[in-house]
Amino acid sequence: MRYAPRMSYDEKLAKRIQKQVGRAKGVTSKAMFGGIAWLLGGNMFAGIVKDELMVRVGPERHAELLREPCARPMDFTGRPMKGYLFVEPGGVKSEKDLGRWLQRATEFVATLPAKKKKAARR
């Protein structure tokens, strides 16, 4: 008997994010790094790793936003990545808090050039 793989991320948080960004032009979601990520113009702006929100805020605001409650450096690979933060569940309890983090991330990613679509593999 085969079992469906169990998702390793907070599905309730994923639904909350999708509700806030799902209808925005150019936003897509994609399974990544054992979790799920949201992209704008092909550039990742947010994701979920286990039960934490990951946001891409850019190097210019990294230090400033790192001082926010429940924020910490994103160290998914073992090395912190400047411009990316993890936000612990306490930092996104309300829809307003979640929306604020998503707004910061989309504002930064909107400054990046859209990624070109790769040709389909044959």
DSSP file (Angstrom, degrees, kcal/mol; ACC not computed):
  #  RESIDUE AA STRUCTURE BP1 BP2  ACC     N-H-->O    O-->H-N    N-H-->O    O-->H-N    TCO  KAPPA ALPHA  PHI   PSI    X-CA   Y-CA   Z-CA
    1    1 A M              0   0    0      0, 0.0     2,-0.4     0, 0.0     0, 0.0   0.000 360.0 360.0 360.0 135.2    0.0    0.0    0.0
    2    2 A R        -     0   0    0      0, 0.0     2,-0.4     0, 0.0     0, 0.0  -0.783 360.0-152.1 -99.6 142.1    1.3    3.4   -0.9
    3    3 A Y        -     0   0    0     -2,-0.4     3,-0.1     3,-0.0     0, 0.0  -0.878  21.6-113.6-111.4 144.2    0.9    6.4    1.3
    4    4 A A        -     0   0    0     -2,-0.4     2,-0.0     1,-0.1     0, 0.0  -0.528  44.5-100.7 -70.0 140.1    0.7   10.0    0.2
    5    5 A P        -     0   0    0      0, 0.0     2,-0.4     0, 0.0    -1,-0.1  -0.368  36.7-120.0 -62.6 140.4    3.6   12.0    1.5
    6    6 A R        -     0   0    0      1,-0.1     2,-0.1    -3,-0.1    -3,-0.0  -0.664  26.4-115.3 -82.9 133.6    2.9   14.1    4.5
    7    7 A M        -     0   0    0     -2,-0.4     4,-0.1     1,-0.1    28,-0.1  -0.450  18.0-152.8 -68.0 140.0    3.4   17.8    4.1
    8    8 A S        +     0   0    0     26,-0.5    42,-0.7    -2,-0.1     2,-0.3  -0.048  66.6  73.9-107.4  31.5    6.1   19.1    6.3
    9    9 A Y  B    S-a   50   0A   0     40,-0.1     2,-0.9    26,-0.1    42,-0.2  -0.936  95.5 -84.3-139.5 163.5    4.8   22.7    6.7
   10   10 A D     >  -     0   0    0     40,-2.5     4,-1.9    -2,-0.3     5,-0.1  -0.547  37.8-170.4 -71.2 102.5    2.0   24.5    8.5
   11   11 A E  H  > S+     0   0    0     -2,-0.9     4,-2.0     1,-0.2    -1,-0.2   0.798  83.4  57.2 -69.1 -29.0   -0.9   24.0    6.1
   12   12 A K  H  > S+     0   0    0      2,-0.2     4,-2.0     1,-0.2    -1,-0.2   0.916 107.9  47.6 -66.8 -42.1   -3.1   26.5    8.1
   13   13 A L  H  > S+     0   0    0      1,-0.2     4,-2.6     2,-0.2    -2,-0.2   0.901 109.1  54.9 -63.9 -39.7   -0.5   29.2    7.6
   14   14 A A  H  X S+     0   0    0     -4,-1.9     4,-2.8     1,-0.2    -2,-0.2   0.910 107.9  48.7 -59.9 -42.4   -0.3   28.3    3.9
   15   15 A K  H  X S+     0   0    0     -4,-2.0     4,-2.1     2,-0.2    -1,-0.2   0.882 110.5  51.3 -65.9 -37.5   -4.1   28.8    3.6
   16   16 A R  H  X S+     0   0    0     -4,-2.0     4,-1.5     2,-0.2    -2,-0.2   0.916 112.6  45.7 -64.7 -43.1   -3.9   32.1    5.4
   17   17 A I  H  X S+     0   0    0     -4,-2.6     4,-2.5     1,-0.2     5,-0.4   0.943 111.7  51.4 -64.6 -47.1   -1.1   33.3    3.1
   18   18 A Q  H  X S+     0   0    0     -4,-2.8     4,-2.5     1,-0.2    -1,-0.2   0.877 106.9  54.6 -58.7 -38.2   -2.9   32.1    0.0
   19   19 A K  H  < S+     0   0    0     -4,-2.1    -1,-0.2     1,-0.2     4,-0.2   0.879 113.4  42.2 -62.5 -37.5   -6.0   34.0    1.1
   20   20 A Q  H  < S+     0   0    0     -4,-1.5    -2,-0.2    -3,-0.4    -1,-0.2   0.844 131.8  19.4 -79.9 -34.3   -4.0   37.2    1.3
   21   21 A V  H >< S+     0   0    0     -4,-2.5     3,-1.5    -5,-0.1    -3,-0.2   0.518  92.9  99.7-115.2  -6.9   -1.9   36.9   -1.9
   22   22 A G  T 3< S+     0   0    0     -4,-2.5    -3,-0.1    -5,-0.4    -1,-0.1   0.749  87.9  41.3 -58.4 -30.6   -3.7   34.4   -4.0
   23   23 A R  T 3  S+     0   0    0     -4,-0.2    -1,-0.3    -5,-0.2     2,-0.1   0.461  85.4 117.3 -98.3  -1.7   -5.5   36.9   -6.3
   24   24 A A  S X  S-     0   0    0     -3,-1.5     3,-1.7     1,-0.1     2,-0.1  -0.422  76.3-101.3 -69.2 140.3   -2.6   39.3   -6.8
   25   25 A K  T 3  S+     0   0    0      1,-0.2    -1,-0.1    -2,-0.1     3,-0.1  -0.378 103.5  12.0 -63.1 132.0   -1.4   39.6  -10.3
   26   26 A G  T 3  S+     0   0    0      1,-0.3    15,-1.8    -2,-0.1    16,-0.5   0.437  92.4 131.8  84.2   0.3    1.8   37.6  -11.0
   27   27 A V  E <   +B   40   0B   0     -3,-1.7     2,-0.3    13,-0.2    -1,-0.3  -0.742  25.6 165.5 -91.7 130.9    1.7   35.6   -7.8
   28   28 A T  E     -B   39   0B   0     11,-2.2    11,-3.0    -2,-0.4     2,-0.3  -0.894  24.9-137.3-132.5 164.8    2.2   31.8   -8.0
   29   29 A S  E     +B   38   0B   0     -2,-0.3     2,-0.3     9,-0.2     9,-0.2  -0.918  20.4 179.6-124.3 155.7    3.0   29.2   -5.4
   30   30 A K  E     -B   37   0B   0      7,-2.5     7,-2.7    -2,-0.3     2,-0.4  -0.991  34.6-108.4-155.6 139.6    5.4   26.3   -5.7
   31   31 A A  E     +B   36   0B   0     -2,-0.3     2,-0.3     5,-0.2     5,-0.3  -0.590  52.9 160.9 -70.1 126.7    6.5   23.3   -3.6
   32   32 A M  E >   -B   35   0B   0      3,-1.2     3,-3.5    -2,-0.4    -2,-0.0  -0.993  50.6  -0.9-149.5 149.4   10.1   24.1   -2.5
   33   33 A F  T 3  S-     0   0    0     -2,-0.3     3,-0.1     1,-0.3    -1,-0.1   0.753 126.5 -55.0  42.9  40.4   12.6   23.0    0.2
   34   34 A G  T 3  S+     0   0    0      1,-0.3   -26,-0.5    15,-0.1    -1,-0.3   0.591 132.8  59.1  73.7   9.6   10.2   20.6    1.8
   35   35 A G  E <  S-B   32   0B   0     -3,-3.5    -3,-1.2    14,-0.1     2,-0.3  -0.387  91.9 -84.1-136.8-144.6    7.7   23.4    2.2
   36   36 A I  E     -BC  31  48B   0     12,-1.0    12,-2.4    -5,-0.3     2,-0.3  -0.983  32.5-164.9-137.9 148.6    5.8   25.8    0.0
   37   37 A A  E     -BC  30  47B   0     -7,-2.7    -7,-2.5    -2,-0.3     2,-0.4  -0.945  12.6-140.4-133.7 154.7    6.9   29.2   -1.5
   38   38 A W  E     -BC  29  46B   0      8,-3.3     7,-2.8    -2,-0.3     8,-1.5  -0.944  21.0-164.4-115.1 138.6    5.1   32.1   -3.1
   39   39 A L  E     -BC  28  44B   0    -11,-3.0   -11,-2.2    -2,-0.4     2,-0.5  -0.910  14.4-158.1-125.4 148.3    6.6   33.9   -6.0
   40   40 A L  E >  S-BC  27  43B   0      3,-2.7     3,-1.7    -2,-0.3   -13,-0.2  -0.987  88.7 -12.1-124.5 118.0    6.0   37.2   -7.7
   41   41 A G  T 3  S-     0   0    0    -15,-1.8    74,-2.8    -2,-0.5   -14,-0.1   0.799 131.3 -55.7  61.1  27.7    7.2   37.5  -11.3
   42   42 A G  T 3  S+     0   0    0    -16,-0.5     2,-0.5     1,-0.2    -1,-0.3   0.393 115.1 115.6  86.0  -3.3    9.1   34.2  -10.6
   43   43 A N  E <   -C   40   0B   0     -3,-1.7    -3,-2.7    69,-0.1    -1,-0.2  -0.877  69.2-120.4-102.6 127.7   11.0   35.6   -7.6
   44   44 A M  E     +C   39   0B   0     -2,-0.5    -5,-0.3    -5,-0.3     3,-0.1  -0.434  38.0 164.4 -66.5 132.0   10.3   34.1   -4.2
   45   45 A F  E     +     0   0B   0     -7,-2.8    11,-2.1     1,-0.4     2,-0.3   0.589  63.7   8.7-119.4 -21.6    9.0   36.5   -1.6
   46   46 A A  E     +CD  38  55B   0     -8,-1.5    -8,-3.3     9,-0.2    -1,-0.4  -0.989  59.3 161.9-155.1 159.1    7.6   34.2    1.1
   47   47 A G  E     -CD  37  54B   0      7,-2.1     7,-3.2    -2,-0.3     2,-0.4  -0.970  30.9-115.9-164.6 175.3    7.5   30.6    2.1
   48   48 A I  E     -CD  36  53B   0    -12,-2.4   -12,-1.0    -2,-0.3     2,-0.5  -0.994  17.9-175.2-127.1 129.4    6.9   28.2    4.9
   49   49 A V  E >  S- D   0  52B   0      3,-2.2     3,-2.2    -2,-0.4     2,-0.6  -0.971  72.5 -47.8-122.8 112.3    9.5   25.9    6.5
   50   50 A K  B 3  S-a    9   0A   0    -42,-0.7   -40,-2.5    -2,-0.5   -16,-0.0  -0.511 124.6 -24.2  59.5-107.7    7.9   23.7    9.1
   51   51 A D  T 3  S+     0   0    0     -2,-0.6     2,-0.4   -42,-0.2    -1,-0.3   0.231 117.6  96.9-116.9  14.9    5.8   26.2   11.1
   52   52 A E  E <   -D   49   0B   0     -3,-2.2    -3,-2.2    36,-0.1     2,-0.4  -0.841  68.4-128.4-110.1 142.1    7.8   29.4   10.3
   53   53 A L  E     -DE  48  87B   0     34,-2.1    34,-3.0    -2,-0.4     2,-0.5  -0.674  20.1-155.9 -79.6 136.0    7.2   32.0    7.8
   54   54 A M  E     -DE  47  86B   0     -7,-3.2    -7,-2.1    -2,-0.4     2,-0.4  -0.969  14.7-175.8-112.6 129.9   10.2   32.8    5.6
   55   55 A V  E     -DE  46  85B   0     30,-2.6    30,-2.7    -2,-0.5     2,-0.8  -0.968  24.4-140.6-129.1 145.1   10.2   36.3    4.0
   56   56 A R  E     + E   0  84B   0    -11,-2.1    53,-0.3    -2,-0.4    28,-0.2  -0.895  31.7 160.6-102.9 107.5   12.5   37.9    1.5
   57   57 A V        -     0   0    0     26,-2.3     4,-0.4    -2,-0.8    27,-0.2   0.492  47.8-112.7-108.7  -6.6   12.9   41.5    2.6
   58   58 A G    >>  -     0   0    0     25,-1.8     4,-0.7     1,-0.1     3,-0.5   0.148  28.0 -85.5  88.4 153.7   16.1   42.5    0.9
   59   59 A P  T 34 S+     0   0    0      0, 0.0     4,-0.5     0, 0.0     3,-0.3   0.795 120.4  62.5 -65.9 -29.5   19.6   43.3    2.2
   60   60 A E  T 34 S+     0   0    0      1,-0.2     4,-0.3     2,-0.1    -2,-0.1   0.857 114.6  30.9 -67.0 -34.8   18.8   47.0    2.8
   61   61 A R  T <> S+     0   0    0     -3,-0.5     4,-2.8    -4,-0.4     5,-0.3   0.412  92.2 100.7-102.6   0.3   16.0   46.3    5.4
   62   62 A H  H  X S+     0   0    0     -4,-0.7     4,-1.8    -3,-0.3     5,-0.1   0.932  85.2  40.7 -53.7 -56.8   17.5   43.1    6.8
   63   63 A A  H  > S+     0   0    0     -4,-0.5     4,-0.7     1,-0.2    -1,-0.2   0.893 116.0  51.2 -62.7 -41.4   19.0   44.5   10.0
   64   64 A E  H >4 S+     0   0    0     -4,-0.3     3,-1.0     1,-0.2    -1,-0.2   0.949 114.6  41.3 -60.4 -50.7   16.1   46.8   10.7
   65   65 A L  H >< S+     0   0    0     -4,-2.8     3,-1.5     1,-0.3    -1,-0.2   0.711 101.2  71.3 -75.6 -19.8   13.5   44.1   10.3
   66   66 A L  H 3< S+     0   0    0     -4,-1.8    -1,-0.3    -5,-0.3     5,-0.2   0.756  91.1  61.7 -63.9 -24.0   15.6   41.6   12.3
   67   67 A R  T << S+     0   0    0     -3,-1.0    -1,-0.3    -4,-0.7    -2,-0.2   0.560  81.2 107.6 -79.7  -8.4   14.8   43.7   15.3
   68   68 A E  S X  S-     0   0    0     -3,-1.5     3,-1.7    -4,-0.1    23,-0.1  -0.378  87.0 -89.6 -67.4 147.6   11.1   42.9   15.0
   69   69 A P  T 3  S+     0   0    0      0, 0.0    -1,-0.1     0, 0.0     3,-0.1  -0.327 110.6  11.1 -57.7 138.4    9.6   40.5   17.6
   70   70 A C  T 3  S+     0   0    0      1,-0.2    18,-3.0    17,-0.1     2,-0.3   0.465  98.2 124.4  73.8   4.6    9.8   36.9   16.5
   71   71 A A  E <   +F   87   0B   0     -3,-1.7    -1,-0.2    16,-0.2    16,-0.2  -0.737  29.4 163.6 -95.7 144.3   12.1   37.6   13.5
   72   72 A R  E     -F   86   0B   0     14,-2.3    14,-2.8    -2,-0.3    -5,-0.0  -0.971  45.4 -76.6-150.3 162.1   15.5   35.8   13.1
   73   73 A P  E     -F   85   0B   0      0, 0.0     2,-0.7     0, 0.0    12,-0.2  -0.307  47.8-114.3 -60.5 142.2   18.0   35.3   10.3
   74   74 A M        +     0   0    0     10,-1.6     7,-2.2     7,-0.5     3,-0.1  -0.709  43.0 167.4 -78.4 117.2   17.0   32.7    7.8
   75   75 A D    >   +     0   0    0     -2,-0.7     3,-1.8     5,-0.2    -1,-0.1  -0.218  18.9 141.1-125.5  40.9   19.6   29.9    8.2
   76   76 A F  T 3  S+     0   0    0      1,-0.3    -1,-0.1     2,-0.1    -2,-0.0   0.830  79.6  40.0 -54.5 -37.7   18.0   27.1    6.2
   77   77 A T  T 3  S-     0   0    0      2,-0.5    -1,-0.3    -3,-0.1    -2,-0.1   0.397 125.3 -96.9 -94.7   2.5   21.3   26.0    4.8
   78   78 A G  S <  S+     0   0    0     -3,-1.8    -2,-0.1     1,-0.2    -3,-0.1   0.185 106.0  83.7  99.2 -16.7   23.2   26.5    8.1
   79   79 A R  S    S-     0   0    0     -5,-0.0    -2,-0.5     0, 0.0    -1,-0.2  -0.982  87.1-113.4-119.4 129.9   24.5   29.9    7.0
   80   80 A P        -     0   0    0      0, 0.0     2,-0.6     0, 0.0    -5,-0.2  -0.326  25.4-142.5 -60.1 140.7   22.3   33.0    7.5
   81   81 A M    >   -     0   0    0     -7,-2.2     3,-1.8     3,-0.2    -7,-0.5  -0.930  15.3-129.4-108.3 115.9   21.2   34.6    4.2
   82   82 A K  T 3  S+     0   0    0     -2,-0.6     3,-0.1     1,-0.3   -24,-0.1  -0.406  93.8  29.0 -65.3 133.0   21.1   38.4    4.3
   83   83 A G  T 3  S+     0   0    0    -25,-0.3   -26,-2.3     1,-0.3   -25,-1.8   0.300 105.0  89.6  99.6  -8.9   17.8   39.7    3.0
   84   84 A Y  E <   -E   56   0B   0     -3,-1.8   -10,-1.6   -28,-0.2     2,-0.3  -0.961  53.3-175.4-122.9 139.7   15.8   36.7    4.2
   85   85 A L  E     -EF  55  73B   0    -30,-2.7   -30,-2.6    -2,-0.4     2,-0.4  -0.953  21.2-138.9-131.8 151.2   14.2   36.2    7.6
   86   86 A F  E     -EF  54  72B   0    -14,-2.8   -14,-2.3    -2,-0.3     2,-0.5  -0.886  17.8-157.0 -98.4 141.3   12.3   33.5    9.4
   87   87 A V  E     -EF  53  71B   0    -34,-3.0   -34,-2.1    -2,-0.4   -16,-0.2  -0.982  15.9-132.6-120.4 118.8    9.3   34.8   11.4
   88   88 A E    >   -     0   0    0    -18,-3.0     3,-2.3    -2,-0.5     4,-0.3  -0.227  31.6 -99.1 -65.5 158.4    8.3   32.5   14.3
   89   89 A P  G >  S+     0   0    0      0, 0.0     3,-1.6     0, 0.0    -1,-0.1   0.806 121.1  63.3 -51.1 -34.8    4.5   31.7   14.7
   90   90 A G  G >  S+     0   0    0      1,-0.3     3,-0.7     2,-0.2     4,-0.2   0.748  96.3  59.7 -62.9 -22.5    4.1   34.3   17.4
   91   91 A G  G <  S+     0   0    0     -3,-2.3    -1,-0.3     1,-0.2     3,-0.1   0.529 110.6  39.1 -83.6  -6.8    5.0   37.0   14.8
   92   92 A V  G <  S+     0   0    0     -3,-1.6    -1,-0.2    -4,-0.3    -2,-0.2  -0.059  73.5 122.1-132.5  33.0    2.1   36.1   12.5
   93   93 A K  S <  S+     0   0    0     -3,-0.7     2,-0.2     4,-0.1    -2,-0.1   0.912  71.2  50.4 -63.2 -43.1   -0.7   35.4   14.9
   94   94 A S  S  > S-     0   0    0     -4,-0.2     4,-2.2     1,-0.1     5,-0.2  -0.583  85.0-122.8 -96.3 160.2   -3.1   38.0   13.5
   95   95 A E  H  > S+     0   0    0     -2,-0.2     4,-2.7     1,-0.2     5,-0.2   0.837 114.6  56.7 -66.1 -32.5   -4.0   38.6    9.9
   96   96 A K  H  > S+     0   0    0      2,-0.2     4,-2.1     1,-0.2    -1,-0.2   0.925 107.9  46.2 -64.7 -44.7   -2.7   42.1   10.2
   97   97 A D  H  > S+     0   0    0      2,-0.2     4,-1.9     1,-0.2    -2,-0.2   0.927 114.5  47.6 -63.7 -45.1    0.8   40.9   11.3
   98   98 A L  H  X S+     0   0    0     -4,-2.2     4,-2.5     1,-0.2     5,-0.2   0.933 111.9  50.5 -60.9 -45.9    0.9   38.3    8.5
   99   99 A G  H  X S+     0   0    0     -4,-2.7     4,-2.5     1,-0.2    -1,-0.2   0.868 106.7  54.9 -61.2 -37.8   -0.2   40.9    6.0
  100  100 A R  H  X S+     0   0    0     -4,-2.1     4,-2.1     2,-0.2    -1,-0.2   0.925 110.5  45.1 -63.0 -44.8    2.5   43.3    7.2
  101  101 A W  H  X S+     0   0    0     -4,-1.9     4,-2.1     1,-0.2    -2,-0.2   0.915 113.9  49.1 -65.1 -42.7    5.3   40.7    6.6
  102  102 A L  H  X S+     0   0    0     -4,-2.5     4,-2.8     1,-0.2     5,-0.2   0.882 110.0  52.3 -65.3 -37.1    3.9   39.7    3.2
  103  103 A Q  H  X S+     0   0    0     -4,-2.5     4,-2.5     2,-0.2    -1,-0.2   0.922 108.6  50.0 -63.5 -44.8    3.6   43.4    2.2
  104  104 A R  H  X S+     0   0    0     -4,-2.1     4,-1.7     1,-0.2    -2,-0.2   0.917 113.7  46.4 -59.3 -43.4    7.3   44.0    3.1
  105  105 A A  H  X S+     0   0    0     -4,-2.1     4,-2.6     1,-0.2     5,-0.2   0.923 113.4  46.4 -68.4 -45.0    8.3   41.0    1.1
  106  106 A T  H  X S+     0   0    0     -4,-2.8     4,-2.1     1,-0.2    -1,-0.2   0.865 108.6  57.0 -68.5 -33.3    6.3   41.8   -2.0
  107  107 A E  H  < S+     0   0    0     -4,-2.5     4,-0.4    -5,-0.2    -1,-0.2   0.921 111.7  42.5 -61.0 -42.6    7.5   45.4   -1.9
  108  108 A F  H >< S+     0   0    0     -4,-1.7     3,-1.9   -52,-0.2     4,-0.3   0.963 114.8  47.9 -68.1 -50.2   11.1   44.2   -2.1
  109  109 A V  H >< S+     0   0    0     -4,-2.6     3,-1.7   -53,-0.3    -1,-0.2   0.806 100.8  66.5 -64.4 -28.7   10.5   41.5   -4.7
  110  110 A A  T 3< S+     0   0    0     -4,-2.1    -1,-0.3     1,-0.3    -2,-0.2   0.711  94.4  60.7 -63.9 -18.3    8.6   43.9   -6.9
  111  111 A T  T <  S+     0   0    0     -3,-1.9    -1,-0.3    -4,-0.4    -2,-0.2   0.591  91.5  86.2 -82.7 -10.1   11.8   45.9   -7.3
  112  112 A L  S <  S-     0   0    0     -3,-1.7     2,-0.1    -4,-0.3   -69,-0.1  -0.589  89.8-102.6 -90.6 150.9   13.5   42.8   -8.9
  113  113 A P        -     0   0    0      0, 0.0    -1,-0.1     0, 0.0    -2,-0.1  -0.475  44.4-103.3 -68.8 142.9   13.3   42.0  -12.6
  114  114 A A        -     0   0    0     -2,-0.1     2,-0.2     1,-0.1   -72,-0.2  -0.359  38.0-113.0 -63.4 144.3   10.9   39.2  -13.4
  115  115 A K        -     0   0    0    -74,-2.8     2,-0.2     1,-0.1    -1,-0.1  -0.574  29.0-115.0 -79.8 143.7   12.5   35.9  -14.1
  116  116 A K        -     0   0    0     -2,-0.2     2,-0.2     1,-0.1    -1,-0.1  -0.548  33.2-108.3 -76.7 142.1   12.2   34.6  -17.7
  117  117 A K        -     0   0    0     -2,-0.2     2,-0.2     1,-0.1    -1,-0.1  -0.493  33.4-122.8 -70.9 137.4   10.3   31.4  -18.1
  118  118 A K        -     0   0    0     -2,-0.2     3,-0.1     1,-0.1    -1,-0.1  -0.524  30.4-100.8 -79.5 148.3   12.4   28.4  -18.8
  119  119 A A        -     0   0    0     -2,-0.2    -1,-0.1     1,-0.1     2,-0.1  -0.394  45.9 -99.6 -65.3 144.3   11.7   26.4  -22.0
  120  120 A A        -     0   0    0      1,-0.1     2,-0.2    -2,-0.1    -1,-0.1  -0.389  37.9-115.5 -66.4 141.3    9.8   23.2  -21.4
  121  121 A R              0   0    0      1,-0.1    -1,-0.1    -2,-0.1    -3,-0.0  -0.479 360.0 360.0 -75.4 148.1   11.8   20.0  -21.2
  122  122 A R              0   0    0     -2,-0.2    -1,-0.1     0, 0.0    -2,-0.0   0.406 360.0 360.0-102.7 360.0   11.2   17.5  -23.9
